[in-house]
Every structure is written in C-alpha cells, then in structure tokens.
Amino acid sequence: MEFCNRRELVNQTGHDVYDWPLVVLKEATDNALDECEEAGTAPVIDIEVVGNKIIIADNGRGIPVKTIERVLDYSIRVSSREAYVSPTRGAQGNALKTILPMAYVLDEHHGEDACGETIVEAHGIAHHIKFSVDHIRQEPRIEHTTRPSSLVHGTRLSVTLPAFRSGGSNYSFIDLRKDEFIALAEAYVWLNPHASLRLTWDGDVKIDVQASNPTWSKWLPSWPTSAHWYDRSRLRRYMAAHIAHRGSVTVREFTSEFDGMRGTAKQKAVLLETGASHVSLHDFFGRGKANSENIARLLAALQSHSKPAKPAHLGVIGKAHFYRMMEAAGGNPKTFTYNRSFGETDGVPRVIEFAFGIHRDGLTAGRAPSRKVITGVNWSPGINNPFRQLGRAGVGLDAILSEVRANTSQPIIAALHLACPRVSYTDRGKSAIVVEGDARGTTMTNRNNRPRDMATDIIGLVRESTKKWTRTR
C-alpha cells in the first residue's frame, strides 16, 4: 500500500504530484535509452502528449512479458539491479512500479471507485493494466488484460494522468509542466549523442533532433561491474540481492561476474585466498547473519586481482556534440568553450564535462534570452539541478554561475555532465547528488598535478570555461 496514496508515492518518487508528468518522462526515457543500448541500436525515442496522455516509444527489443509480470508483483519493491554499482541512468529499481499507481492516486474525486489505466505495448501485444485498491484487504488490485497491438518492434508506454479540480475548474497536470516537460526532453539529446528524439504536443512538433553520432558508445549497464567500485557495505548489499534474486550460486560464479575476473586463474586465486572453493554464495555470506569477515576478504581479493577501470572507459559526450547542440540552441560559435576532467576517488572513476557559450542575441538590447542550463548525471538529465551542493562548502552550481556573472537573467548557455559508477543521491527521486570534497580550490589540478576532489573539479571547470565571459562583464 505504500505506492497507493499521495504522500507515500511522493516519498517513493521523490517529487510532488505536480512534477509527476516529468517523473513519467524521465523514468520511461531512461528505460528506453538503456534498452536500445543493450540491443546495440542507436536509440530513436518518440514522445507524444495528447491531452492528458503521455506516450513514449522506443526502437529497442520490446519489454518481455516476464518483466511486466515482475513489475505487477508489489510484494517486491525493487529489483536486484538496485544494489548493482555501475554508471547507469538510474538504479532505484522501482520506476514502473511508481508510474502504474499515479493515475489511481490522482483520481481522487472518484473515491473508492478510483482507478488508473496504463498501456504497455510490445511484441504485438497491448497490456492494459488497471490499478486500483482493495480497501478491505488494504492491498493493490491490479487487472491485467491483453489485446492485439500493431507494435511489433520496440516498446510503447501510454500513461494517462487525470485532470484535477481547483476552484470549480479542471486543470491538467501535464499542461502545468509543459515548458519543463519540453526542456527535460530536449536535455536528453544534449547528453546522448547517439539518440534521435521527436516530441509532439497535441500534434504540434516541439523537438525533432537526429543523432549527431549514432555509433557513439558508453559503459553499458550489462557490462561487468568493477570490484573497485564497492566498499564493504555496498558489496554486502549486492551479495544479499544476488542471493535473494538468483538463489543458489557459488562464490566462483559470483566472482566471475566482476570486471577482469573472467579468467579461471584469477577466479582460483580469489577462491584460494578466501577459502571459498566449492562454497555456495549464501553459505559464504552467512545464513542467519552477514559474515563481515568473509565479505571483507572477498572484496580485498577481488580488488587485488583486477585493475580499476579508467575514467575514459565510462564514456565521453565530447566537444563536437556539445558544439552542435550549443549552435542549434542559438549559441554564438565564437563564444563556445568546452572543458573536461578525468579523475577518480578510491578507485572510482569519473568524467566531468562542462560546455559554455553565449546566445547570439545575448548582446542585442531588448532581445537577450534568459539563461539555459542543462545538467545531468550518467547521461540522464535531472528534473531539478542535481548539483545543488558542491562539497562541504555548501555552494551549488547556481551560486557558482552567479559568481561568474552568469545568473538567471544572463543570455548564457551551459551544460554540465558527470559520469560516475558510484553516485549517491539525496532522495529516491534522484533529484540531487552528494558531491564530495572541500570545494575550496580554484583550479582543476592541485600542486602535484593530480585531480582534485569532485566538488573542486566541477567548480574549476566552470570557472575555467567562463573566464572570457567574466572579463567581458
């Protein structure tokens, strides 16, 4: 029932009800891009808004029936991927589980008869999912029926969000967020050079962008995770999730799934050091209580027999793509700057990219547009700016931009992106991340020419890229 009322669903999504159209867009588009990448095809995303309905389609392999059945099982809140450390667009594991009840929760004026319907189409089948609540048993009541669909390739998700009444009039949640909705959809093509995206709003084309580099690639969620991306607590959670979702596997099988551990010689070395030959993962982990010593030994052995991944292997959006997007958004090519930083903390790599420019009408009296800022983490834009607090100093991206005289009234265009396999979010809605560091440095490297902490890296990139602009102001 935690998904079935407004307060709890706000907690689950991390966003108020008025932001739910953006939540639908973000979660569905993240899933669509992930699926297309796993299928080895350049993503083509088609988004339609028709009245109170949001329709998002992709050209992936199509969501399997078994996946839909697992989503409809509300006795399980998250998937096993939630504990898997990887540079993914999102790993909360409950995206569709939160989308399905939204229409029901918003259908308040029907009281106990409230009901919401979502349609998922794939493989020639349309899954009609009606979500309501059994108020006697206090549990979700889900009616799942199927009909033929013309969609054979890819997946199409249709979500209808009921209007709400205020002051005797009906208002659309989607219309309230129209500008933000369009801006969020556009941000996806800024952060994904291989993606083509089209958005129509009641038949009017708002975005129609073709991929700048269809062959561009990045680290995929299905690639082996690196032992260097875990600490003891994270490995404990991953092992527990592995046992819960995969049942009986051996320590050797578990070990083989890490980056650099496919070779039998390395697997044997790890098993020898941990004393885990022919031992099941569950027994090694502990039946009644997690065996902290075993977990620590396994982590140390995995890290000693594998190499950390290099930051560049995560994926770099690149100067050429940002230049193309900046020019298409009205930026003056002569003002364009781009900087990036490769770094790591405790074996966890990161890539930070920052692009900056001035709108071509920026210096024309009476025509200057307002500031345009695109932010994202792991190729997924934020509904809100995720860089709201940079390090222990507490300053955020907005404060840094204001410091360099690029506040909201200035005609600048800026894009900040972070790729990192281990990102800590402050809420389930992934609206803000924890950026560690002291954030007191002013350059991108320290005196030993080594990368600074993440917060200082970000601030250094922003200041370096905006030098010319600051001087002209």
GIGILIN-V649238 format. One record per residue. RES is the residue in one letter. SS is DSSP state (h for helix, s for strand, l for the rest). PSI is psi in radians with two decimals (none if undefined). Layout:
# GIGILIN-V649238
[[RES;SS;PSI] [RES;SS;PSI]]
This chain:
# GIGILIN-V649238
[[M;l;-0.15] [E;l;-0.27] [F;l;-0.05] [C;l;0.15] [N;l;2.81] [R;h;-0.83] [R;h;-0.82] [E;h;-0.61] [L;h;-0.55] [V;h;-0.72] [N;h;-0.70] [Q;h;-0.71] [T;h;-0.41] [G;l;0.21] [H;l;2.57] [D;l;2.83] [V;h;-0.56] [Y;h;-0.27] [D;h;-0.03] [W;h;-0.58] [P;h;-0.64] [L;h;-0.62] [V;h;-0.77] [V;h;-0.83] [L;h;-0.83] [K;h;-0.89] [E;h;-0.74] [A;h;-0.68] [T;h;-0.69] [D;h;-0.86] [N;h;-0.69] [A;h;-0.78] [L;h;-0.76] [D;h;-0.78] [E;h;-0.77] [C;h;-0.70] [E;h;-0.72] [E;h;-0.53] [A;h;-0.15] [G;l;0.48] [T;l;2.55] [A;l;2.19] [P;l;2.37] [V;s;1.93] [I;s;2.24] [D;s;2.10] [I;s;2.28] [E;s;2.42] [V;s;2.06] [V;s;1.83] [G;l;-2.11] [N;l;0.28] [K;s;2.36] [I;s;2.19] [I;s;2.16] [I;s;2.14] [A;s;2.61] [D;l;3.05] [N;l;0.57] [G;l;-2.78] [R;l;-0.22] [G;l;2.31] [I;l;2.27] [P;l;2.67] [V;h;-0.69] [K;h;-0.62] [T;h;-0.72] [I;h;-0.72] [E;h;-0.68] [R;h;-0.65] [V;h;-0.63] [L;l;-0.10] [D;l;1.73] [Y;l;0.14] [S;l;-0.26] [I;l;2.13] [R;l;-0.69] [V;l;2.92] [S;l;2.98] [S;h;-0.31] [R;h;-0.28] [E;h;-0.53] [A;h;-0.04] [Y;l;2.13] [V;l;2.09] [S;l;2.69] [P;l;1.30] [T;l;2.83] [R;l;-0.44] [G;l;2.46] [A;l;0.59] [Q;l;-0.52] [G;l;0.09] [N;l;0.44] [A;h;-1.01] [L;h;-0.53] [K;h;-0.51] [T;h;-0.49] [I;h;-0.73] [L;h;-0.72] [P;l;-0.12] [M;h;-0.83] [A;h;-0.65] [Y;h;-0.84] [V;h;-0.63] [L;h;-0.24] [D;l;0.84] [E;h;-0.60] [H;h;-0.17] [H;h;0.01] [G;h;-2.26] [E;h;-0.22] [D;h;0.11] [A;l;2.51] [C;l;2.52] [G;s;2.51] [E;s;2.33] [T;s;2.47] [I;s;2.23] [V;s;2.11] [E;s;2.35] [A;s;2.60] [H;l;0.60] [G;l;0.21] [I;s;2.36] [A;s;2.03] [H;s;1.94] [H;s;2.04] [I;s;1.93] [K;s;2.22] [F;s;2.15] [S;s;-2.93] [V;s;2.38] [D;s;1.81] [H;l;-0.28] [I;l;-0.87] [R;l;-0.20] [Q;l;0.97] [E;s;2.74] [P;s;2.51] [R;s;1.99] [I;s;2.16] [E;s;2.01] [H;s;1.96] [T;s;2.74] [T;s;2.60] [R;s;2.84] [P;s;2.56] [S;l;2.59] [S;l;-0.18] [L;l;1.98] [V;l;-0.65] [H;l;2.39] [G;l;-2.96] [T;s;2.47] [R;s;2.17] [L;s;2.25] [S;s;2.07] [V;s;2.17] [T;s;2.14] [L;l;1.96] [P;l;2.66] [A;l;2.80] [F;s;2.69] [R;s;2.38] [S;s;2.16] [G;l;0.54] [G;l;0.03] [S;s;2.74] [N;s;2.42] [Y;s;2.55] [S;l;2.23] [F;h;-0.65] [I;h;-0.77] [D;h;-0.59] [L;h;-0.47] [R;l;0.46] [K;h;-0.90] [D;h;-0.77] [E;h;-0.62] [F;h;-0.84] [I;h;-0.73] [A;h;-0.70] [L;h;-0.74] [A;h;-0.72] [E;h;-0.62] [A;h;-0.50] [Y;h;-0.65] [V;h;-0.36] [W;h;-0.64] [L;h;-0.02] [N;l;1.59] [P;l;-0.39] [H;l;0.00] [A;l;2.41] [S;s;2.41] [L;s;2.37] [R;s;2.30] [L;s;2.19] [T;s;2.48] [W;s;1.89] [D;l;0.76] [G;l;-0.16] [D;s;2.14] [V;s;2.11] [K;s;-0.60] [I;s;2.35] [D;s;1.56] [V;s;2.28] [Q;l;2.60] [A;l;2.38] [S;l;-0.42] [N;l;1.47] [P;l;-0.37] [T;l;0.05] [W;l;2.51] [S;l;2.85] [K;l;3.07] [W;l;2.19] [L;l;2.61] [P;l;-0.46] [S;l;-0.19] [W;l;2.70] [P;l;2.43] [T;s;2.73] [S;l;2.37] [A;h;-0.43] [H;h;-0.15] [W;h;0.01] [Y;l;2.60] [D;l;-3.06] [R;h;-0.76] [S;h;-0.69] [R;h;-0.67] [L;h;-0.65] [R;h;-0.78] [R;h;-0.72] [Y;h;-0.72] [M;h;-0.75] [A;h;-0.74] [A;h;-0.67] [H;h;-0.80] [I;h;-0.74] [A;h;-0.63] [H;h;-0.35] [R;h;-0.15] [G;l;-2.26] [S;l;1.86] [V;l;2.71] [T;s;2.87] [V;h;-0.63] [R;h;-0.76] [E;h;-0.72] [F;h;-0.75] [T;h;-0.66] [S;l;-0.27] [E;l;-0.02] [F;s;2.65] [D;l;2.26] [G;l;0.12] [M;l;0.42] [R;l;-0.46] [G;l;2.44] [T;h;-0.55] [A;h;-0.77] [K;h;-0.66] [Q;h;-0.76] [K;h;-0.66] [A;h;-0.73] [V;h;-0.76] [L;h;-0.64] [L;h;-0.74] [E;h;-0.49] [T;h;-0.16] [G;l;0.63] [A;l;0.37] [S;l;2.29] [H;l;0.48] [V;l;2.38] [S;s;2.64] [L;h;-0.65] [H;h;-0.78] [D;h;-0.70] [F;h;-0.69] [F;h;-0.63] [G;l;2.28] [R;l;-0.83] [G;l;-0.46] [K;l;2.48] [A;l;2.30] [N;l;1.69] [S;h;-0.64] [E;h;-0.75] [N;h;-0.75] [I;h;-0.75] [A;h;-0.72] [R;h;-0.70] [L;h;-0.75] [L;h;-0.79] [A;h;-0.71] [A;h;-0.74] [L;h;-0.74] [Q;h;-0.61] [S;h;-0.40] [H;l;0.26] [S;l;2.80] [K;l;2.52] [P;l;2.55] [A;l;2.49] [K;l;2.53] [P;h;-0.72] [A;h;-0.40] [H;h;-0.27] [L;h;-0.63] [G;l;2.31] [V;l;2.19] [I;l;-0.84] [G;l;2.70] [K;h;-0.74] [A;h;-0.74] [H;h;-0.78] [F;h;-0.64] [Y;h;-0.79] [R;h;-0.79] [M;h;-0.68] [M;h;-0.77] [E;h;-0.70] [A;h;-0.47] [A;l;0.05] [G;l;0.15] [G;s;2.56] [N;l;2.03] [P;h;-0.54] [K;h;-0.32] [T;h;-0.03] [F;l;2.32] [T;s;2.64] [Y;s;2.31] [N;s;2.63] [R;s;2.80] [S;s;2.24] [F;s;2.28] [G;s;3.09] [E;s;2.71] [T;s;2.06] [D;l;0.74] [G;l;-0.05] [V;s;1.99] [P;s;2.82] [R;s;2.65] [V;s;2.17] [I;s;2.26] [E;s;2.42] [F;s;2.18] [A;s;2.52] [F;s;2.51] [G;s;3.01] [I;s;2.39] [H;s;2.50] [R;l;-0.41] [D;l;0.20] [G;l;-0.50] [L;l;0.22] [T;l;2.12] [A;l;2.28] [G;l;-0.11] [R;l;-0.06] [A;l;2.17] [P;l;2.90] [S;l;3.03] [R;l;2.49] [K;s;2.09] [V;s;2.20] [I;s;2.21] [T;s;2.57] [G;s;2.81] [V;s;2.22] [N;l;0.86] [W;l;0.38] [S;s;2.13] [P;s;2.70] [G;l;2.50] [I;l;-0.69] [N;l;2.87] [N;l;2.00] [P;l;-0.20] [F;l;0.97] [R;l;-0.31] [Q;l;2.06] [L;s;1.74] [G;l;-3.03] [R;l;-0.33] [A;l;-0.39] [G;l;-0.08] [V;l;2.66] [G;l;3.12] [L;h;-0.74] [D;h;-0.70] [A;h;-0.69] [I;h;-0.73] [L;h;-0.69] [S;h;-0.63] [E;h;-0.63] [V;l;0.36] [R;l;0.67] [A;l;0.95] [N;l;-3.08] [T;l;-0.36] [S;l;-0.09] [Q;l;2.54] [P;l;0.87] [I;s;2.75] [I;s;2.18] [A;s;2.56] [A;s;2.21] [L;s;2.23] [H;s;2.44] [L;s;2.25] [A;s;2.15] [C;s;2.33] [P;l;-0.38] [R;l;1.68] [V;l;2.26] [S;l;2.17] [Y;s;2.66] [T;l;-0.20] [D;l;2.92] [R;l;-0.34] [G;l;0.02] [K;l;0.66] [S;l;-0.32] [A;l;2.54] [I;s;2.79] [V;l;2.00] [V;s;1.91] [E;l;2.71] [G;l;3.01] [D;l;-0.30] [A;l;0.47] [R;l;-0.11] [G;l;2.80] [T;l;-0.09] [T;l;2.98] [M;l;-0.28] [T;s;2.73] [N;l;-3.00] [R;l;-0.46] [N;l;0.18] [N;l;0.48] [R;l;2.62] [P;s;2.46] [R;l;-3.09] [D;l;2.95] [M;h;-0.75] [A;h;-0.79] [T;h;-0.60] [D;h;-0.82] [I;h;-0.83] [I;h;-0.70] [G;h;-0.71] [L;h;-0.77] [V;h;-0.82] [R;h;-0.68] [E;h;-0.70] [S;h;-0.35] [T;l;0.25] [K;h;-0.87] [K;h;-0.74] [W;h;-0.79] [T;h;-0.72] [R;h;-0.65] [T;h;-0.37] [R;l;none]]
